[in-house]
Amino acid sequence: MANPDLTAFRRDLHKHPETGFELARTAGLIADTLKQAGLEVQDGIGGGLVASLRRGPDDSAIGLRADMDALPINEKNGFAHCSVHEGKFHGCGHDGHSTMLVGAALELARDDSLAQTVHFIFQPDEENGRGAAAMIDDGLFDRFPMREIYGLHNLPGMAAGRFAIRAGPFCAFEDNFEITVTGRGGHSSMPEKGIDPTVVASSIIQQLQTIVSRNVSAADRAVVSVTGIETDGARNIIPDTVVISGDCRGFEQHVSSRISARMNEIVQGACAAHAAQGEVSYSTSFRPLVNDAECTEIIADAAAGVSAVDRDYGPVTFSEDFAEFLQHCPGAFILLGNGTEGAHGMSLHNPAYDFNDGIIRTGVDFWKALAFSRQGA
């Protein structure tokens, strides 16, 4: 089978975005394309699919991963390949990631000189941090044993085609919290007859800002952000409850634990001082992504054969579901510059962002170089 036009392939994915685990068209197009090229394709693996090119011992296999899902937002571009699905948009470049991996799989399938088994992994629901775990729970590493796994993400604001990586902590964890403060509501003209949870909530919000500045070491990076406040009150009604929500970022598990513990202390202390009740729900959506040192050198060396590489970049404060794979298999995750101008330079998740088709070739060549670098290793 001749290679499809990869730019057209990417723009087709962009025009027909799908989110979460609802990826029937996206996964189907990828699976059909790879099956026609002779790859062994198994779909329905935790909502994702794996295409295998078996050219060597299974115990030497490597995994190369791309994500497939879009974002639940409206696109604000006007080009011909704009999303046709309201409220769905490839605003993070997963259409480009899938296209580059498809392109590499197709070219490697035709190259008889490769003596390396490669599993091409196409993951669902990266944006919500559930897709990697779903594939793992469905037997990904049992059904497709691999000694290493590698991932890539585009990065707007960095020169197109340039790579960046570092060993160790690279992408942040994301923790989510919801604090419920319960008081005793009543008429706004008689606050003395109730327990006003808005006053308590205000105190809590102010004190949360001290967690990073006074409870986390200056040697550690952390962010605590309040992003939502809701009450069941009205213009002239003091509410019974106030719900405070937000998220936290950092790079080490001990930082997550410290934030959680201190948050509970602040909430209980503030509520006790005002005779209110407080409850904290604290959970992790994304683990910190920690690159294996040896795999970092492997992936950086492969990238260096294609383009310039910054080997000590970051860490970056966004989160990435690839971190879940690294809990089960050694590997590394690298960034590829998407460009600095126009839609290519817009930040990820911006409604005017677009993946840069000019870096598709760079990504394909990178994946191929990485695959060849592991044969016989």
C-alpha positions in Angstrom: 0.0 0.0 0.0 1.3 3.5 -0.9 1.6 6.0 1.9 -1.5 8.2 2.3 -0.9 11.9 2.1 -0.1 12.4 5.8 -1.1 16.1 5.8 -4.5 15.1 4.4 -4.7 12.3 6.9 -4.0 14.7 9.8 -6.5 17.3 8.6 -9.1 14.6 8.2 -8.6 13.6 11.9 -8.7 17.3 12.8 -12.0 17.9 10.9 -13.7 14.9 12.6 -12.6 15.1 16.3 -13.7 12.6 18.9 -13.3 12.8 22.6 -12.6 10.5 25.6 -13.2 6.9 24.8 -15.7 7.6 22.0 -13.2 7.3 19.2 -14.9 4.9 16.8 -14.1 6.8 13.6 -10.6 7.9 14.6 -9.5 4.5 15.8 -11.2 2.8 12.9 -9.4 5.0 10.3 -6.0 4.3 12.0 -6.6 0.6 12.3 -7.8 0.2 8.7 -4.8 2.2 7.4 -2.3 0.0 9.3 -4.1 -3.3 8.5 -3.9 -2.5 4.8 -0.1 -2.1 5.2 0.1 -5.6 6.7 0.6 -4.7 10.3 -1.0 -6.9 13.0 -3.7 -4.7 14.6 -5.6 -5.4 17.7 -8.3 -2.9 18.7 -10.6 -2.5 21.7 -7.7 -2.6 24.2 -9.0 -0.4 26.9 -10.6 1.7 24.2 -7.3 2.0 22.2 -5.5 -0.1 19.7 -2.1 -1.6 19.1 -0.5 -2.2 15.8 2.5 -4.6 15.9 5.4 -5.0 13.5 7.1 -8.2 14.5 10.7 -8.3 13.3 12.6 -9.6 16.3 12.3 -11.4 19.7 9.3 -10.3 21.7 11.5 -9.8 24.7 13.3 -7.0 22.9 10.1 -5.2 21.7 9.6 -1.5 22.3 6.4 0.5 22.4 5.8 3.8 20.7 2.7 5.7 21.8 0.4 8.4 20.4 -2.8 9.8 21.8 -6.0 10.0 19.7 -8.6 12.1 21.7 -9.7 15.7 21.2 -10.9 18.4 23.6 -14.5 19.2 24.5 -14.3 22.9 23.3 -15.3 24.9 20.3 -12.7 25.7 17.7 -12.2 29.3 16.6 -10.3 28.8 13.4 -11.6 29.4 9.9 -9.6 27.1 7.6 -11.0 24.3 5.5 -10.2 21.5 8.0 -11.9 23.1 11.0 -13.9 20.8 13.3 -17.3 19.9 12.0 -18.4 18.7 15.4 -19.6 21.5 17.7 -18.0 21.3 21.1 -15.1 19.0 19.9 -11.7 20.2 18.7 -8.2 18.9 18.3 -6.7 21.7 20.4 -3.8 19.7 21.7 -2.4 18.2 18.6 -3.3 14.6 19.2 -4.3 14.5 15.5 -0.7 15.3 14.6 0.7 12.8 17.1 -1.4 10.0 15.7 -0.5 10.9 12.1 3.2 10.9 12.8 3.1 7.5 14.4 0.9 6.1 11.6 3.4 7.5 9.0 6.3 5.9 10.8 4.5 2.6 11.1 3.7 2.5 7.4 7.3 3.3 6.4 8.8 0.9 8.8 6.5 -1.9 7.6 7.9 -1.4 4.1 11.6 -1.4 5.2 12.9 -4.9 5.5 16.1 -3.7 7.0 14.5 -3.2 10.4 15.1 -6.1 12.8 13.2 -4.9 15.7 9.7 -5.7 17.0 7.7 -2.5 17.5 4.3 -2.0 19.1 2.6 1.2 17.9 0.2 2.2 20.7 -2.8 4.5 20.0 -4.3 5.7 23.3 -7.8 7.0 24.1 -8.8 9.6 26.7 -5.4 11.2 27.5 -7.0 14.5 28.3 -8.9 13.1 31.3 -6.0 10.9 32.4 -7.9 7.7 32.2 -6.8 6.2 28.9 -3.4 4.8 29.8 -4.8 3.0 32.9 -7.6 1.6 30.9 -5.2 0.0 28.4 -3.0 -1.3 31.2 -5.9 -2.8 33.0 -7.0 -4.5 29.8 -3.6 -6.2 29.6 -1.5 -4.0 27.4 1.9 -5.0 28.9 0.8 -8.6 29.4 -0.4 -9.0 25.8 2.3 -6.9 24.3 5.5 -7.4 26.4 8.0 -4.5 25.8 11.2 -3.6 27.4 10.8 0.2 26.9 8.0 2.6 25.9 8.4 6.1 24.4 6.0 9.0 23.8 6.1 12.5 22.1 4.1 15.7 22.4 4.2 18.8 20.3 5.0 22.1 22.0 3.7 25.5 20.7 6.1 28.4 21.4 9.2 26.3 20.6 10.9 26.5 17.2 9.3 24.1 14.8 11.1 20.7 14.5 13.3 21.2 17.6 13.2 18.6 20.4 13.4 19.0 24.1 13.7 16.6 27.0 15.3 16.0 30.4 15.9 13.0 32.6 13.9 12.7 35.8 10.7 14.7 36.7 9.6 16.2 33.4 5.8 16.8 33.5 3.8 17.8 36.6 1.3 15.8 38.6 -2.2 17.1 38.7 -4.2 16.8 41.9 -7.8 18.0 42.2 -9.6 19.2 45.3 -13.1 20.1 46.4 -13.7 21.7 49.8 -17.2 21.8 51.1 -17.8 24.3 53.9 -21.2 23.8 55.7 -22.6 26.5 58.0 -26.1 27.6 58.8 -27.9 29.7 56.3 -30.4 32.5 56.8 -31.5 36.0 56.0 -28.8 38.3 54.8 -30.1 41.0 57.2 -29.5 38.8 60.3 -26.1 37.1 59.9 -25.8 36.8 63.7 -28.4 34.1 63.6 -26.5 31.8 61.3 -23.0 30.6 60.5 -21.9 32.2 57.3 -19.8 29.7 55.2 -18.7 32.4 52.8 -16.7 34.0 55.5 -15.1 30.7 56.3 -14.5 30.0 52.7 -12.8 33.3 52.2 -10.4 32.6 55.0 -9.6 29.2 53.6 -8.9 30.5 50.1 -6.5 33.1 51.5 -4.7 30.5 53.6 -4.4 28.1 50.7 -2.1 30.6 49.1 0.4 30.0 52.0 0.8 26.3 51.3 3.4 26.8 48.5 5.0 29.9 50.0 5.3 28.6 53.6 4.9 24.8 53.6 6.7 23.6 50.4 10.4 23.8 50.2 11.8 26.5 47.8 13.7 23.6 46.2 10.4 22.1 45.1 8.1 23.5 42.5 4.4 23.6 43.2 1.2 25.4 42.3 -2.1 25.5 44.3 -4.9 27.2 42.3 -8.5 27.9 43.4 -10.6 27.7 40.2 -14.2 27.5 41.3 -16.5 28.8 44.1 -20.2 27.8 44.3 -22.8 28.5 46.9 -26.5 27.6 47.5 -27.3 31.1 48.5 -28.8 34.1 46.7 -28.8 37.9 46.7 -30.5 38.1 50.1 -29.8 34.6 51.4 -26.8 33.5 53.4 -26.0 30.0 52.1 -25.8 26.8 54.0 -22.8 25.6 51.9 -19.9 26.8 49.9 -17.9 24.5 47.6 -14.3 25.5 46.7 -12.6 23.6 43.9 -9.3 23.8 42.1 -6.1 21.9 41.3 -2.5 21.5 42.4 0.7 20.8 40.4 4.2 19.6 41.3 6.8 17.1 40.4 7.3 14.9 43.5 5.0 12.6 45.4 6.1 14.1 48.7 4.9 17.5 47.5 1.5 16.1 46.7 1.3 14.5 50.1 2.3 17.8 51.8 -0.2 19.9 50.0 -3.0 17.4 50.8 -2.1 17.3 54.5 -1.7 21.0 54.9 -5.0 21.7 53.0 -6.9 19.5 55.5 -5.3 21.3 58.4 -6.3 24.7 57.0 -9.9 23.7 56.3 -10.4 22.1 59.7 -8.8 24.9 61.5 -10.8 27.6 59.8 -14.1 25.7 60.2 -13.4 25.1 63.9 -12.7 28.8 64.4 -16.2 29.7 63.0 -18.2 26.7 64.3 -18.7 25.4 60.7 -18.0 22.0 59.2 -15.5 21.3 56.5 -14.8 18.3 54.2 -12.0 17.9 51.8 -12.0 15.6 48.7 -8.5 15.4 47.3 -7.5 13.1 44.4 -4.8 12.6 41.7 -5.8 12.9 38.1 -2.2 12.6 36.7 0.9 11.2 38.2 4.2 13.1 37.8 5.9 12.0 34.6 9.5 10.9 35.4 11.8 10.0 32.5 14.1 7.1 33.0 17.7 8.3 32.7 18.9 5.6 30.3 15.8 5.9 28.1 16.2 9.7 28.0 19.6 9.3 26.5 18.3 6.8 24.0 15.4 9.0 22.8 17.5 12.1 22.8 20.2 10.5 20.7 17.6 9.3 18.2 16.1 12.9 18.0 19.6 14.3 17.5 19.9 12.3 14.3 16.9 14.2 13.0 17.1 17.8 14.5 18.4 19.9 17.3 17.8 18.7 20.8 17.7 20.5 24.2 18.6 17.8 26.7 18.0 19.8 29.8 14.6 21.4 29.2 11.9 22.1 31.8 10.4 20.6 33.7 7.0 21.7 32.3 4.0 22.3 34.5 1.4 20.6 32.3 0.4 17.0 33.0 0.5 14.0 30.7 -1.2 10.6 31.0 1.9 8.9 29.5 3.2 9.0 33.1 0.9 6.1 33.9 2.7 3.9 31.4 6.1 4.8 33.0 4.8 3.3 36.3 4.9 -0.1 34.6 7.7 0.1 32.0 10.9 2.1 31.6 10.7 4.8 29.1 10.9 8.5 28.2 8.7 11.3 26.8 10.0 14.0 24.5 8.7 17.4 23.2 8.7 18.5 19.6 8.5 22.2 18.7 5.2 23.2 16.9 6.4 26.7 15.9 6.0 30.2 17.2 3.8 31.9 14.8 0.0 32.1 14.2 -2.1 29.1 15.1 1.0 26.9 15.5 2.3 29.2 18.3 -1.0 29.3 20.2 -0.9 27.6 23.5 -2.2 24.0 23.8 -6.0 24.0 24.5 -6.4 27.5 23.0 -9.4 27.5 20.6 -7.3 29.1 17.9 -4.4 26.5 18.1 -3.6 24.1 15.2 -1.0 21.4 14.8 1.8 22.3 12.4 1.8 20.0 9.4 5.4 21.1 8.6 6.7 18.9 11.5 4.9 15.7 10.4 8.0 14.6 8.5 10.3 15.4 11.5 8.1 13.3 13.7 8.0 10.3 11.3 11.8 10.4 10.8 12.3 10.6 14.6 10.1 7.5 15.3 11.9 5.6 12.6 15.3 6.6 13.9 14.3 5.5 17.4 13.1 2.1 16.2 16.3 1.5 14.3 18.4 2.6 17.2 17.0 -0.2 19.4 17.6 -3.1 17.1 20.4 -5.3 18.4 20.7 -3.2 21.6 
